[in-house]
């Protein structure tokens, strides 16, 4: 059984160092940091986390090939592997279309972009020229790393839509599907397995991380408020596949987005998050998390990944999740 911790990139750099040490002590195997636009840069934080820890893997969740060129992604992967002693996992996704629009970037041909990006990065890290002439990349033979990468860094794909989930099963080393709610696993699993049927044997076994949101605290209402703020911020970027699971639509999030982005009133936006939306994650104590996850583990899940908000006191939430790890391990 594998366990990972995922954090948004909205904390101060020193907080990630403390959280990474706490995660390593609690028994986590991986420590992921988001790279969402206009928050702190995961590129700068991950080396600090690598220096603050000794065993835990670190990862980006998620870089995208639209705002960061795949050549630079390969450069970064090779360099951070040198810094961390080959503990880096490169998390990639096509990005949230709505967020990319903030900076005038069109999310064109996302499947081709991801397929070609993974192909090009693996060639570069293997020491080959990545002369890729496709729908998204038009690279020449001069596209190669001018230094030897320590290894071909594992690539994890963040996927929500059916076709991207299938592509992850086919091409990625790992997949980070957002299971909103956790029971969404049973919808996602056959889509990923469909891609695995086309998977080259050279890639080995796919690491399927069941990515859920949790908010843990002794004060349940405080934990609920913490989760509600995240649901308000990210709800409108969820895929139709996830919204259907929750019996929601993008229109349900429109008033929340107005309060958040136009009125800039985060408290008002969070107060508008209803119980259907709250089913996205798990609120409460370790026992609440265990109860929601036992059916997934019984169905074969071998990697549980816990994501933000985690709780009003993140360090305490990490310690509480140590109880969940001990239960399933």
N, C-alpha and C positions, 0 to 999 in steps of 0.2 A: 504494500500500500504506500502511495506517495501523497504528500501534503504540500500545498503551496499557499503563499500569502500574496495578495495583490493589493496595491495601494494607489490611490490617485496621486497626481503630481501637484498637490496643492499645499503641501507641508513645507516647513523650513528644512534645508539640507541636513542640519544636525539631527532633526527628528528621525530621519530615515536611518541614520547610523544607529541610533538607540533602538529603533524598531527592528532593524536587521539583527542586532545582537540578541534581542528578546526572542525573535523568531527562531534563530539558530538554537538558543537555549531550550525553547519549547518543543523542538523536534521537527520543525518544518524543513522540507527538502529544497524548496525554491522560494525566491523573494522577487516579486515582479513590481515594477514601477511604471505607471502610465506616462504617456507623452502627449496628452491632450493640448490642443492649441491654447495659447495665451496663459498657460499655467507654467510652473517651473519645469526646466528642461531635464528630462530623464538622462540625457547624454552626460550632463555634468554631475548628476547625483550618483549614478551607478558606480563610477570609480571610487567615490567615497565609501559606498556600501561594500565594495570589494575589499577595500583596505581595512574596514571595520570588522570583517568576518574571516573565517578560515575554511569553512566547509560548505556552507549553503550556496546553491546555485543562484545566480542573479539573472534578471531578464527585463526586457523592454516590452511593455504592453500598452500601447502598441505604436511602432513606427509605421508610416505609410509611404509608398513610393511616389506620391504626388507632391508632398511638401519636402521630402528628403530623397534626393536622387539615389537610386539603387547602388551606384558606384560608391557613394559616401556611406551607405548602409554597410557594404562589404568592408570598407576601410575601418569603420567603427567596430564592427564585429571582430575583425582580426586584432585590432588594437586592444579592445577591452578584454579579449581572451588572454592577451599577453599580460595585461595588468592583473587579471583575476586568477591566473593559473588555470585557464580553460574552464571557467565556471559560468560563462555567459550563454544565455539562450536568446536568440534573436526573435522577438515577437513582431509579426507583421500583420497588417490588415489593409484593406482598401480605404479605410478611414470612414468617418461618419460624413455622409454627403452634406448634411446641414452645416456641420462645422467647417468643412472645406469651402462652402459658399461664403463664409464670413470673409475669406481672403481672396475671393474671386477665382477659386480653383474648381474646375469642372471635374467631377469624378467620372471620367470617360473610360469605357471598356474595362471595368474593374476586374473581371475574371482574367482577361488577357494580361492586364497589368500585373496581377499577382502571379500568374503562371510564368510570365517572362522574367519577373523580378526574382523569383526563387531560382529559376534556371541560371540567370546571370550571376547571382551572388554565389551560388555553389561553384560555378566555373571559376570565378575570381579566387575564391578561397582554396580551390584545388590547385591553383597556380597556372590556370589556363587563361587564354584570351577569351573574353566574353563577347565575341562578335555576334550579337543577337540582332536579327533583322525581323522585327515582328510588328504587331499592331500598336504596341506601346513603346518599345525600345528600338532604336535604330543605332546600334553601336558598331564601331569599326574594330579592326583587329588590334588597334592600339589600346583597346580597353583591357588592361590586365594590371594586377597589383605589382608595384615595383619593390615589394618586400615579401618574404615568405610568411604566409599566414600559419599560425601554429596548428590549426586543424580546420576542418569544415564545420563551422559553428552550427549547432542544431537550430532549425527554423520552426517556430510555432506560429500557426495561423489563427488569428482571431476571426471567427466566422459566425454570422447570424443567419444569413439567407440560405435556402436549400442548395443552390449551385455552389456557393462558396464553401459550405460544409462538405459537399462532395469533393471539391477540389482539395480541401485540406486532407481528407481521407486518402486521396490519391497521391499527393505530392509532399506533404509536410512531415516533419519529424514529430511534431506534436500539434494538438489542436486545442484552442481555448474558447469553446463555445459558451456564450452567456446563457445560463439556464435560469431564465426568469419566467415563471417560478422554477424551483429545483425540479419539479415534476416534468418540466419541459425536456428533460433528458430522454424520456421515452419517445418524443417526437424527433429529436435530433439524432439519436443513435442509428436508426436505419438509414438516414441520409449519409452519415459518415461512413457507415458500412458499405453503402453503394459505391463510394469512392475507393474504399479499400480494395474492392474487387479488381480495380485497375491499377493497383499500387505495384511498382517495381519491387522485386524481392531484395534488391540492393539497399533499399531504404530501411529495412528492418521494421520492427513493431512500432505502430503509432502510439504516442503517449496522449491519451484522451483525458484531458483535465476537465472534470465536472465543475465549472465555474459558477459559484453562487454568491449572492450578497448576504451578509449577516450584519446585525447590529446587536451587540451583547453588552449588558450592564445589569447591575442589581436593580436599578431604577428603570423599569420597563418603559415608562412614558418618555424618559430621556432617550432611551435607545430608539423608540419609535420616531421621535423628532429628528434624530440623526439620520435615520434611513429615509425619512420623508424628504429631507433636503436634497439627497442624492437622486431620489426618484423624480423630484421636480426638475432637476437640472438635466438628467439624461433621458427622461421618458419619451420626449419627442423624437429621439434618434433611434428608438428601438425598431426592429424589423417587423413587417406585417406578421411574420411567423410567430414572433413572441407576443405581439399585441393580441393575436387571435387566442393564444393560450390564456390570456388574462381577461378575455371578453372586453377589450378596449380598442379604441381607434385613435388616430392622431388628433382628431377633433376633440377628444376628451382632454388632451393636454394643451389645447390652444389657450384657454384662459390662464393656465399655469405659466405658459411661456410668455404671455403678455405681462403678467405680474413680475416675472423674473427678468426679462430682457428689456421691456419698455418702462415699466414702473421701477425696476431695479429694487424690488421689495422681496428679498429671499424669504423672510418670515411669512409673508402673505402667500407666496407660492407654495411653501411647504405645508401650510395649513389647508390648502386646497387639495392635497393628495388624499384620495379616499381609500377605503379598505381594499377595493379591487386592485388598485395600484400597489398597495402595500404587500400584496401577495408576491410581488417580485422577489422579495427576500425573506429572511427569517429574523424575527425580533425576539429577544429574551435572554435565556440562559443556555449553557451547553446542552442541557436535556432537550430544549426545544430544537436545537440544531440536529442533535442525534436522531430525534424522532422523524424529522423531515428527510434525513439522509439515509436512514436504514433501508428503505425500499430501493434506493439507487445502488447501494453497496450489495444488496442481495441480488440485484440484476447484473452485477459484474463490474461496477465502477471500481477502478484501482487507483484513481488520482482525484483527491478532493481539494479544490482550490477555493479559498475564502477571500472575498473581495470587499471593497469599501461599501458602506462606511465603517464597518467593524464595530464601532461604538463611540460614545461620547469621550471615553478615555481609551485611546487606541492601544496603549501598552497593556492596560488591564484586559482589553478584549483579546489580545494575543495570548496572554496567560490563560484566560478562560478557554480559548481554543486549544490550548495544550491538553485540556481535559478531553476534548473531542478526539484529538489525535491519539491519546492513550486508550480511549475506548475502542476505536477502530483498529488500532495497531495491535 
